[in-house]
Amino acid sequence: MVNIGRYRSRSDAEGHLKWWRRNVPDAQFEIIFDVPTGSQ
């Protein structure tokens, strides 16, 4: 299963990651960030 979410800040992403790890303890999760470009 792949879950993808987009968050406005790193702390939002980490908060959701903590929730997933608490509620689905046997799964593996990671945070991956988009690399900003010069136009953003």
C-alpha positions, 0 to 999 in steps of 0.5 A: 500500500502506498499513501501519499499526502502533501503538507504545507510544512515539515511539522504537519507531515511529521504530525501525520507520520506520528498518527500513522505510526501509532494507528498502523504500527506494523507498517513502514512509513517515510516522509519524502520532500519535493525539491523546490525549484527556482520558480516556486 
